């Protein structure tokens, strides 16, 4: 049924795969290796080119820091098409950084645990894949150990992010109220993204001032987590980030059990998991909104807005049946209008919603994939089927773009595929959707 699109998806991935053993998200716009992109991309490759799938993971993990940190961008090559690049981030300021791999000094959602498990599930030669996993899994465990040791400032099993880019949902309206408390300097810089993509689909220059200022704070303290937590005006518990950590904890437990002989690591993961799940439910759930929300540690209060991240917990061992029902009802009520494709990245009824601007409203394929598997896990097969159908319709209609307009009828002058074209994780997760067994 999707033969031509399957071939196009493979062409996107093969073309974006670089000689250095990593895959760029989109030519021109994103010329390096991004952490959570790499995970989703490896899943796509696992369906038809296991060698590249393994190489994607291995190349990313080679850049791990001395303390277990895995950077959100690894600058494997030189390129002047992206800002801010390695000269701005200056990862060498940290004594923990990897001198062989220039990178950023921030992280991204910890997807690698469940990525490894998903790769094992989809490949035919499970013995060979399990052998590969045995060579990489301790690095992922070490990354989780970093999070719980360095990013859990309240000692309750929830880890903070100090920059909106760490969330993966870069310019979400969630951050607007934090920006309102800040007055960063106006930086002089040349945007590279808007030379590739319409500026109306990207964060504003003033938003970038906030982004760069947060990096400068981290650099001032040589990327020391304790100092960043003390001085950064942005310190947030993100439900997507923490749900991905909890899901990856579960996957690491499953994989270690398959490998055998790792009782100490399994016990540690189970200890982290118990506390994380309890705190996630008690601290991040908003009864009035019927969804999980972000928590501003600086203001010591929830950020009361619903976005696609609010439902990521369905994919992890977090919610009981009653709470899952509440989440699904909220998802249907706020995002499920028949005039919209599931799932907009921000509440379409909010005045902050923007159907074209990055994470302020458009549909993202990776979030739909997470929500699809979460809905299946919760037994909501009809809604899961709708989100899968909507995803495939968007990809058929517009191609492998970075993000998509949630409106089924866009204005006459609009095209509903936005951001980077030939986008790697859109192609990769399409392959996972259509090859699902």
C-alpha positions as CSV (number, residue, x, y, z in Angstrom):
1,X,0.0,0.0,0.0
2,X,2.8,2.4,0.9
3,X,5.5,1.0,-1.4
4,X,6.5,4.3,-3.0
5,X,6.5,6.1,0.3
6,X,8.5,3.4,2.0
7,X,11.2,3.7,-0.7
8,X,11.2,7.5,-0.3
9,X,11.6,7.2,3.4
10,X,14.6,4.9,3.0
11,X,16.1,7.4,0.5
12,X,15.7,10.2,3.0
13,X,17.5,8.2,5.7
14,X,20.2,6.9,3.4
15,X,20.9,10.3,1.9
16,X,21.0,12.0,5.4
17,X,23.4,9.3,6.7
18,X,26.9,10.8,6.8
19,X,30.4,9.3,6.3
20,X,31.1,9.8,10.0
21,X,28.5,7.2,10.9
22,X,25.6,9.5,12.0
23,X,22.5,10.9,10.4
24,X,21.6,14.6,10.1
25,X,18.0,15.5,10.7
26,X,17.7,17.6,7.6
27,X,20.2,18.9,5.1
28,X,21.2,22.5,5.6
29,X,19.0,23.2,8.5
30,X,20.5,20.6,10.9
31,X,24.0,19.5,9.8
32,X,25.0,17.6,13.0
33,X,23.8,14.7,15.2
34,X,21.0,15.3,17.7
35,X,20.5,13.0,20.6
36,X,16.8,12.1,20.5
37,X,16.7,12.3,16.7
38,X,19.5,9.7,16.6
39,X,17.4,7.4,18.7
40,X,14.3,7.6,16.5
41,X,16.4,7.4,13.4
42,X,18.0,4.2,14.6
43,X,14.6,2.7,14.9
44,X,13.9,3.4,11.3
45,X,17.2,2.0,10.1
46,X,16.5,-1.2,12.2
47,X,13.8,-2.1,9.8
48,X,16.0,-2.4,6.8
49,X,19.7,-1.6,7.5
50,X,20.8,-2.9,10.9
51,X,24.4,-1.9,10.4
52,X,23.4,1.8,10.1
53,X,21.0,1.5,13.1
54,X,23.8,0.2,15.3
55,X,26.3,2.7,14.0
56,X,23.9,5.6,14.8
57,X,23.7,4.6,18.4
58,X,27.4,3.8,18.7
59,X,28.5,7.1,17.2
60,X,26.3,9.0,19.6
61,X,27.4,7.1,22.7
62,X,31.1,7.6,21.7
63,X,30.5,11.3,22.5
64,X,29.5,10.6,26.1
65,X,31.2,12.7,28.8
66,X,33.2,11.5,31.7
67,X,30.2,11.9,34.1
68,X,27.7,9.9,31.9
69,X,26.2,13.1,30.3
70,X,25.2,12.6,26.6
71,X,25.0,16.0,24.8
72,X,22.0,17.1,22.8
73,X,24.1,18.0,19.7
74,X,27.4,16.4,18.8
75,X,29.4,18.5,16.3
76,X,31.0,15.7,14.4
77,X,31.9,18.0,11.4
78,X,32.4,21.6,10.7
79,X,29.5,23.6,9.2
80,X,28.6,27.3,9.0
81,X,24.9,26.6,8.3
82,X,23.8,26.3,11.9
83,X,23.8,28.7,14.8
84,X,24.7,28.5,17.7
85,X,27.6,26.1,16.8
86,X,30.5,24.7,18.8
87,X,32.3,28.1,19.1
88,X,29.3,29.5,21.1
89,X,28.6,26.4,23.2
90,X,32.3,25.8,24.2
91,X,31.7,22.4,25.8
92,X,35.5,22.3,26.6
93,X,34.7,24.6,29.6
94,X,33.5,21.6,31.4
95,X,36.2,19.3,32.9
96,X,33.7,16.5,32.3
97,X,33.4,17.0,28.5
98,X,34.7,14.6,25.9
99,X,37.7,16.3,24.2
100,X,37.3,14.2,21.1
101,X,33.7,15.4,20.4
102,X,32.8,19.1,20.5
103,X,29.2,19.4,21.6
104,X,26.6,21.4,23.4
105,X,26.5,21.4,27.2
106,X,22.9,20.5,27.4
107,X,20.9,17.2,27.1
108,X,17.7,16.0,25.4
109,X,15.0,13.6,26.4
110,X,16.5,10.2,27.5
111,X,15.1,8.0,24.8
112,X,17.9,5.5,24.3
113,X,16.8,2.9,26.7
114,X,13.5,2.3,25.0
115,X,15.1,2.8,21.6
116,X,17.4,-0.2,22.2
117,X,14.5,-2.3,23.3
118,X,12.4,-1.3,20.3
119,X,15.3,-2.1,18.0
120,X,15.5,-5.6,19.5
121,X,11.8,-6.0,19.0
122,X,11.9,-5.2,15.3
123,X,15.0,-6.9,14.0
124,X,15.0,-10.5,12.8
125,X,18.4,-11.5,14.2
126,X,17.7,-10.9,17.9
127,X,20.8,-12.7,19.1
128,X,23.1,-10.3,17.2
129,X,21.1,-7.3,18.3
130,X,21.2,-8.4,21.9
131,X,25.0,-8.8,21.6
132,X,25.2,-5.3,20.3
133,X,23.0,-4.0,23.1
134,X,25.4,-5.7,25.6
135,X,28.2,-3.4,24.4
136,X,26.2,-0.2,24.7
137,X,23.6,-0.6,27.5
138,X,26.0,0.3,30.4
139,X,26.6,3.7,28.7
140,X,22.8,4.3,28.8
141,X,22.6,3.2,32.4
142,X,25.5,5.5,33.2
143,X,23.5,8.3,31.6
144,X,20.5,7.6,33.8
145,X,22.9,7.6,36.8
146,X,24.1,11.0,35.8
147,X,20.5,12.3,35.7
148,X,19.6,11.0,39.2
149,X,22.9,12.1,40.7
150,X,23.2,15.6,39.1
151,X,19.8,16.7,37.9
152,X,17.5,15.7,40.8
153,X,17.9,18.8,43.0
154,X,14.8,18.0,45.2
155,X,15.8,14.3,45.7
156,X,12.4,13.1,44.7
157,X,13.3,11.1,41.5
158,X,12.4,13.9,39.0
159,X,15.2,15.5,37.0
160,X,15.3,19.1,35.9
161,X,16.1,20.8,32.6
162,X,17.9,24.2,32.6
163,X,17.2,25.1,29.0
164,X,14.1,24.8,26.8
165,X,16.2,23.0,24.2
166,X,16.7,20.2,26.7
167,X,13.0,19.5,26.6
168,X,13.0,18.9,22.9
169,X,9.9,21.2,22.6
170,X,12.0,24.2,21.9
171,X,9.7,27.2,21.7
172,X,6.6,25.8,23.4
173,X,4.2,28.4,24.9
174,X,4.9,26.6,28.2
175,X,8.0,28.7,28.5
176,X,6.4,32.1,27.9
177,X,5.8,32.9,31.5
178,X,9.4,32.1,32.4
179,X,10.6,34.4,29.6
180,X,8.5,37.2,31.1
181,X,10.6,37.0,34.3
182,X,13.8,37.5,32.3
183,X,15.3,40.4,30.5
184,X,18.4,39.1,28.7
185,X,20.6,41.3,26.6
186,X,19.9,41.7,22.9
187,X,22.5,39.5,21.2
188,X,24.1,40.2,17.9
189,X,24.0,37.1,15.8
190,X,23.1,35.8,12.3
191,X,20.3,33.3,12.3
192,X,21.0,30.4,10.0
193,X,17.7,28.5,10.3
194,X,15.6,31.3,8.7
195,X,17.7,31.2,5.6
196,X,16.3,27.7,5.1
197,X,12.8,28.0,6.5
198,X,10.1,30.7,6.6
199,X,10.7,32.8,9.8
200,X,7.0,32.5,10.6
201,X,7.6,28.8,11.3
202,X,10.5,29.4,13.7
203,X,11.2,30.9,17.1
204,X,11.6,34.7,17.1
205,X,14.9,36.6,17.5
206,X,13.9,37.8,20.9
207,X,13.2,34.2,22.0
208,X,16.8,33.4,20.8
209,X,18.1,36.1,23.1
210,X,16.7,34.1,26.0
211,X,18.1,30.8,24.7
212,X,21.6,32.2,24.3
213,X,21.5,33.9,27.7
214,X,20.7,30.6,29.4
215,X,23.7,29.0,27.6
216,X,25.9,31.9,28.7
217,X,24.9,31.3,32.4
218,X,25.8,27.6,32.0
219,X,29.2,28.5,30.5
220,X,29.9,31.0,33.3
221,X,29.8,28.1,35.7
222,X,31.7,25.7,33.4
223,X,28.6,23.6,32.9
224,X,28.6,22.5,36.5
225,X,25.0,21.2,37.2
226,X,24.8,22.3,40.9
227,X,25.8,25.9,39.9
228,X,23.4,26.0,37.0
229,X,20.6,24.8,39.3
230,X,21.5,27.6,41.7
231,X,21.8,30.4,39.3
232,X,19.7,29.7,36.2
233,X,16.3,31.4,36.0
234,X,15.0,28.4,34.0
235,X,14.7,25.2,36.1
236,X,11.8,23.0,35.1
237,X,10.5,19.5,35.7
238,X,9.2,18.4,32.2
239,X,6.6,15.6,32.0
240,X,7.9,14.5,28.6
241,X,11.5,14.4,29.7
242,X,10.8,12.5,32.9
243,X,8.3,10.1,31.2
244,X,11.0,9.2,28.7
245,X,13.4,8.6,31.6
246,X,10.9,6.3,33.3
247,X,10.1,4.5,30.1
248,X,13.8,4.0,29.4
249,X,14.3,2.8,33.0
250,X,11.7,0.1,32.3
251,X,13.4,-0.9,29.0
252,X,16.8,-1.1,30.6
253,X,15.4,-3.4,33.3
254,X,13.9,-5.6,30.6
255,X,17.1,-5.7,28.6
256,X,19.4,-6.4,31.6
257,X,17.1,-9.3,32.5
258,X,17.5,-10.7,29.0
259,X,21.2,-10.3,29.2
260,X,21.5,-11.8,32.6
261,X,23.9,-11.2,35.4
262,X,23.2,-7.5,36.2
263,X,21.3,-7.8,39.4
264,X,22.9,-4.7,40.9
265,X,21.9,-2.5,38.0
266,X,18.4,-3.9,37.9
267,X,18.0,-3.2,41.6
268,X,19.2,0.4,41.2
269,X,16.9,1.0,38.3
270,X,13.9,-0.4,40.2
271,X,14.8,1.9,43.2
272,X,15.0,5.0,40.9
273,X,11.8,3.9,39.2
274,X,9.7,3.5,42.3
275,X,10.5,7.0,43.5
276,X,10.2,8.6,40.0
277,X,6.7,7.2,39.4
278,X,5.4,8.2,42.7
279,X,6.7,11.8,42.4
280,X,5.6,12.1,38.8
281,X,2.0,11.4,39.8
282,X,2.0,13.5,43.0
283,X,3.9,16.6,41.7
284,X,3.1,16.9,38.0
285,X,-0.6,15.9,37.7
286,X,-3.0,18.8,37.6
287,X,-6.5,17.7,38.7
288,X,-8.3,20.7,37.2
289,X,-6.8,20.2,33.8
290,X,-6.9,16.5,33.9
291,X,-3.3,16.2,32.6
292,X,0.3,16.2,33.6
293,X,2.0,19.6,33.4
294,X,5.4,21.2,33.7
295,X,6.7,22.3,37.1
296,X,8.7,25.5,37.6
297,X,11.2,24.8,40.3
298,X,12.3,28.5,40.6
299,X,8.7,29.6,41.2
300,X,7.9,26.4,43.0
301,X,4.6,25.9,41.2
302,X,3.0,24.1,38.3
303,X,2.9,25.7,34.8
304,X,-0.9,25.1,34.1
305,X,-1.0,24.5,30.3
306,X,-1.7,21.3,28.4
307,X,0.4,20.2,25.5
308,X,1.3,17.0,23.7
309,X,4.0,16.4,26.4
310,X,1.1,16.1,29.0
311,X,0.2,12.7,27.7
312,X,3.7,11.1,27.3
313,X,3.2,9.3,30.6
314,X,0.8,6.9,28.8
315,X,3.8,5.3,27.1
316,X,5.6,4.6,30.4
317,X,4.7,2.6,33.5
318,X,3.3,5.6,35.3
319,X,-0.4,5.8,35.4
320,X,-3.1,3.4,36.7
321,X,-6.3,2.7,34.7
322,X,-8.3,5.5,36.3
323,X,-5.7,8.2,35.6
324,X,-5.2,6.9,32.1
325,X,-8.9,7.4,31.5
326,X,-8.7,11.0,32.7
327,X,-5.7,11.6,30.4
328,X,-7.5,10.1,27.4
329,X,-10.6,12.2,28.0
330,X,-8.5,15.3,28.2
331,X,-6.7,14.4,25.0
332,X,-9.9,13.8,23.1
333,X,-11.6,16.9,24.5
334,X,-8.8,19.4,23.9
335,X,-7.1,18.0,20.8
336,X,-9.5,15.6,19.2
337,X,-11.9,17.9,17.2
338,X,-12.7,16.3,13.9
339,X,-11.4,19.4,12.1
340,X,-7.9,18.6,13.4
341,X,-5.3,16.0,12.9
342,X,-4.0,14.4,16.1
343,X,-2.0,15.6,17.9
344,X,-1.3,19.3,18.0
345,X,1.8,20.0,20.1
346,X,-0.1,22.7,22.1
347,X,-3.7,23.1,23.3
348,X,-5.6,24.3,20.1
349,X,-8.1,26.2,22.3
350,X,-5.4,28.4,23.9
351,X,-4.7,31.9,22.7
352,X,-1.0,30.9,22.7
353,X,-1.6,28.3,20.0
354,X,0.0,28.9,16.7
355,X,-0.6,26.2,14.0
356,X,2.6,27.0,12.0
357,X,5.3,28.0,14.5
358,X,7.4,25.0,15.5
359,X,6.3,23.6,19.0
360,X,3.6,26.2,19.5
361,X,0.9,24.1,17.8
362,X,2.1,21.9,14.8
363,X,1.9,18.1,14.8
364,X,5.2,16.3,15.3
365,X,5.7,12.7,14.1
366,X,7.8,11.6,17.0
367,X,5.2,12.8,19.5
368,X,2.5,11.0,17.6
369,X,4.6,7.8,17.7
370,X,5.0,8.2,21.5
371,X,1.3,8.9,22.0
372,X,0.3,6.0,19.7
373,X,2.2,3.5,21.7
374,X,1.0,5.1,24.9
375,X,-2.6,4.8,23.8
376,X,-2.1,1.2,22.8
377,X,-0.5,0.5,26.2
378,X,-3.6,2.0,27.9
379,X,-5.9,-0.2,25.8
380,X,-7.3,2.7,23.9
381,X,-7.1,1.0,20.5
382,X,-9.6,3.2,18.7
383,X,-7.9,6.5,19.5
384,X,-4.5,4.9,18.9
385,X,-5.8,3.8,15.4
386,X,-6.9,7.4,14.7
387,X,-3.5,8.9,15.7
388,X,-1.8,6.4,13.4
389,X,-4.1,7.1,10.6
390,X,-3.7,10.9,11.0
391,X,0.0,10.5,11.0
392,X,0.1,8.4,7.8
393,X,-2.3,10.9,6.1
394,X,-0.1,13.8,6.9
395,X,3.0,12.1,5.6
396,X,1.2,10.9,2.4
397,X,-0.3,14.4,1.9
398,X,2.8,16.5,2.5
399,X,5.9,14.3,2.6
400,X,8.6,13.9,5.2
401,X,8.5,17.4,6.7
402,X,9.7,18.3,10.2
403,X,6.3,19.3,11.5
404,X,2.7,19.7,10.2
405,X,-0.3,21.9,10.5
406,X,-2.9,20.2,12.6
407,X,-5.8,21.8,10.7
408,X,-7.3,19.5,8.1
409,X,-8.2,22.6,6.0
410,X,-5.3,25.0,5.8
411,X,-5.8,28.5,4.3
412,X,-5.5,28.6,0.5
413,X,-2.0,30.2,0.6
414,X,-0.6,27.7,3.1
415,X,1.1,24.3,2.7
416,X,0.7,22.1,5.7
417,X,4.2,20.7,5.9
418,X,6.6,23.0,7.7
419,X,10.3,23.2,8.8
420,X,12.9,21.0,7.3
421,X,12.1,18.8,4.3
422,X,13.3,15.2,4.0
423,X,13.3,15.1,7.8
424,X,15.0,12.0,9.1
425,X,12.8,11.1,12.1
426,X,9.6,11.6,10.1
427,X,10.9,9.1,7.6
428,X,12.2,6.7,10.3
429,X,9.1,6.6,12.3
430,X,6.9,6.3,9.2
431,X,8.8,3.0,8.6
432,X,8.1,1.9,12.1
433,X,4.4,2.7,11.7
434,X,3.9,0.8,8.4
435,X,6.1,-2.2,9.5
436,X,4.3,-2.7,12.8
437,X,3.5,-6.3,13.4
